[in-house]
Amino acid sequence: MTDFLIGSGHLEVGDGHTIYWEEWGAPDGVPVVCLHGGPGAGFNDTHKALFDPAKHRVLFHDQRGCGRSTPTGSLDHNTSAELVADIDALMTHRGWTDAHVAGGSWGSTLSLLFAIAHPDRVRGLLLWSVYLMRSQDEDWVALGGPRPHFPEEWETFIGPVPADRRSSGREITLWYAERIRSADPAEAERYARAWITWELTLCSLDYDARSVAHAVATDENTLACAIIETHFIGNGGFIPENHIIDSIGTIRHLPCRVVQGRFDMCTPPYEAYDLARAYGENLDLLIVSAGHLRTEPALKAGLQAVINGLA
């Protein structure tokens, strides 16, 4: 993957934050800004597998507090509006006027927010595993929508939460956030692992408890990711309720392609359907036999088919 690296570096974006970026692919290729999920997950080389380095010129970056950006896990000046401003600043830094914008899960949320704020910068949207960051979407995960499919895993996740803190998905998230930010490193790590374990349980169509446990135990970014995720989700993404759907009129003229897993337990298909219904005829929704992850065969094949058609 490094053979196709056009450039990389760190960009100071203010407020003490520096973001790591890579530009990859063909120097004269179709420009695509690819936004990672989480919030807090960072990007890695598996994101590049979606693109053709002979056809696409892709700009990746680790969002504030994520991956190789610094300071790691920082919540100061870390909101959706500031992440949107960072994308704009990075495009300017690299001399990009406009581009296709691609992202899945939280990356789909941020892609939509960027397009709403800067529609003139966006040629089109490519989204997968759509997440609209509404209370009902948060409730699905944190209040146990997938519980019938994962009863034991749900009990492990919800068990420690006091009964008086279970009134909403947001309240549960904030309870976890308090413990994940504990001054006791052992407590912080324990609850970060519990949070990420429940999330990963919902992501793969081919769920395996031992694989999830191994992934959580060996990922050195688990704590930082959990800190940032609960920060954003517990604050509703720092956007008004239903902001994306209410703002669709701003971007309805942009072509939008969505690939959604039918059996996605993390961001279920109703979110992609709600987006498509609000967006109208300029959105093409493809639902495939997959879960949440872009690496699953049907989701990856659907995405690559759309990506190869970008112009």
N, C-alpha and C positions, 0 to 999 in steps of 0.2 A: 504493500500500500504506500510505503514511503517513496517508491519510485515515481509516483505521480504528484508529489508534493510541490506546489508552486511557491508557497511561502508559509511561514508560521511566525508567531511572536506573541508579545503581550501588549495590550493597549490599556493605558490608564484612562478610566472613564469617570474619575472624580469620586469624592467622598471616601477616599482611601482604597477604592477598589481597582484592581487590575484584572482584565479578562484575557485568558489564553485563547488564541485563534489559530486555525489552519485553513489555507486555501489549497484545494486539491483538484486534480483532474486535468482537463485540456485548457490551456491558456485562452483559446478562442472558442471554448465550448459554451453550451447553454448555461446561463448563470442560475444557480439555485442556492438559496440560503436554507440550511437544514438546522432545525432547532430540536435540541434533545428534550427528553421527558424528565419526570421526577414529580415536582420540582426538586432539583438537587442532584440528579443522577450523573450529569456530565456526559460528554460524548466520547466515543471510542471508535476503533477501526471497523467495528461491525456496522456502523452507520454507513460507511463508505461502500459496503457491499450492495447497497441498493442502486448505486449509480454506475454509469459506464465512463471510465476515465478518458476514453477517446471522444466522448460526446458532451460531457458535462463539466462545468467548472463550479465547484461546490465550496461554499464558505461555511465552516463549522466554528463553534466556539463553546467554551465552558461558561455558563451563566455565572453571575455573581455568587461567590461562596462555594462554587462547584469545581470538582476536578482539579485542574492545574491553575485555576484562577485563585487570586488571593484577595483578602484573607479567607482561609478555608472555613466554611460553616458560618460566616458572618451574617448576622441579620440586620445590621445597621445599614440604612439606606438600601434596603433590598425589598423592593416592591415590584409589582407588575409594570407600573409606569416607568420605573427606572430600568427594568430589563428591556422594555420596548425602546427606550432612548439609547441603550447600549447597542442594539441591533442597528439602529439608524447611524450611530457614530461609527460602528465598525464598517458598515457599507461605505460610508464617506471616506474612512481611512484607507480602504482598499480601492477607492475610485469607482465603486459600483453605483450607477444611477438607479437601476431597478433590477428585479430578479423574480423568479418563481420562489415561493416560500413554502417549505415542506416541514411537517412535524407531526408526531404522534403522541397521544395521551396528553400530558401537560404541554408537550411541544405543539399540539394542535390548538390548545388554548392560547398559547403565546403567539402562534402564527395568526390566529384570528384577531387578537388584540393589536398586533403590529399592523395588520392590513386595515383595521378600523382607524388606527391613528395615522397611517401613512399610505392611503390607497394608491397614491401616485408612484410609490416605490415598488408596487407589487404587480407582476405580470399575470400571476395566477396562483392559486392555492392547491397544494396537495396534502391531504390530511389522512390520518388513520387513527383508529382507536380513540374516537372523538370524546373530548372531555370539556363540558361547558361551564364547569365551576359554579354550579348553582347549589342551593341548599339540598334539593332533592337528590342531586348527584352525590354529594357528600354523605347524605343519609344512607344511600344504597350500600356504600362500603362500610361505614362506621356503625350503622344500626343493624347490620347483618342481613342485607338483602340476599347475599349468596349463602346464608346459613344452611338452607336445606341440602346443599351440595357438599358443604364442609362443616358438619356439626361439631366435630371435635376441635378443629382448628378455630372455629368461631368462639367456642367456650374458652379456649386458651387465651384468645385475644381480649375478650370482654370480661373474663373472670375477675381480674384485678380492679376493674373500674367500679367505684362505689355506686350504689343504686341511685343516689341523688345527683350523679353526674352523667346519667344516661338519657337525658331528655332530648338530645338531638345529636346528630353526627358531629356537629361543630363542637358541642360541649365535650364529647368523648375525645375529639382531637385535641382540644385545649388541655384536657386532663393529661393525656399522653405527653403533650408538649412540655408541661410543667416538669414532668419526671425525666424527660429526655434532656432537659436543660439543668438537671440537678448538679449541684456542686460535688456530689459523690460520684466519681467516675464509674464505679461498679453499677450503681443504680441507673445512671444515664445510659450506659451500654446495654444493660438488661432490657430496659424499656424501648430503646432504639431497635434492638433485635426483635422484640415482640411486634413492634409496629411494622417493620419491614417484612417480617415473616408473614403476617396476615396479608399484606399487599402482594407479595410474590406468590402466595397461595392462589390468588385470584387471576394470575396473569397467563398461565400456560394451559393450553388445551391438554397437554400431556403432563398433568400434575404428578409430582413425585415428592413426598414429604422429605425424604432423605436428601434429595438434590437441593431442595429449598433450604433445609437446615445447613447444608454444607456451604451454599452460596452466601448465606447470611454470616456464617461463622468466619469465612475466609475473606470477606470484602472489607478492606480497611476504610472504605468510605461510608460504611453503614451509619455511623453516628452523625456525620455531617449531613448526609442525605436525609436522615430522619429529622434532624433539627430544622432543615430548610423546608421539608415537606409539611411538617406540622405548623410551621410559621405561616406558610402560604394558605394551606387548606383551612387552618383554624381562623384565618382572617378573610375567608371567602375570596382569596386571590387578590385582595385589595381593590376589588371592583364592585360596583353596585349589583344587587341581585338581578339576575337575568340580563346583565349588561350586553352580552354577546348577541343574544336573540333580538334584543331591543335596538341594537345598532346595525343590524344586517343591511338595512337600506343604504348604508354608507358604502358597502362593498359588493352589493348584489350584481353589479356590472362585471365583476371579475370572474373569470372561469374558475370553478372550484371542483376538484375531484376528490372523492372520499372513498377509501377502502376500509371496511369495517368487518371485524370478526363476528360471526353469528353467535358464537358461544363465549364471547368476552364477558367475564365475570367482574372485571375491574371497572371498565367503562362500557356498560352494556349497550346494545344497538339502539335503544330508544333515544339515546343522546344524538347519534348520527341522524336518526330519522327526524327528530325535532329540528335539527339544523337544516336538513334538506327541505322540510316543509316550509320553514321560514325563508330560506334562501330563494327557492323558486327554480325555474327551468335552467338556470346557469350553473346549477350544481348537479353533478353526476355521481350517484351513490351506488357503489358496488359492495354487496354483502357476500362474504365468502365463509367457507367452513373452517373457521380458525378461532383462536382465543384472542388475547390482547397483544401478543408480541409480534413485532415486524419480522422476526426471524422464523416464524412458523411458515411452513411451505406455501400454503394457500394465500396467506396475507402478503408474503414476500413476492410471490408470482404476480399477484394483482397490482402491487405497488410498482414493480419493475415494468409491467406492461404500460402503466400510465406514465412513468418516468421516461421511458424510451420514446414516448410520443410528444414530449415537451419540445416546444420550438421557441 
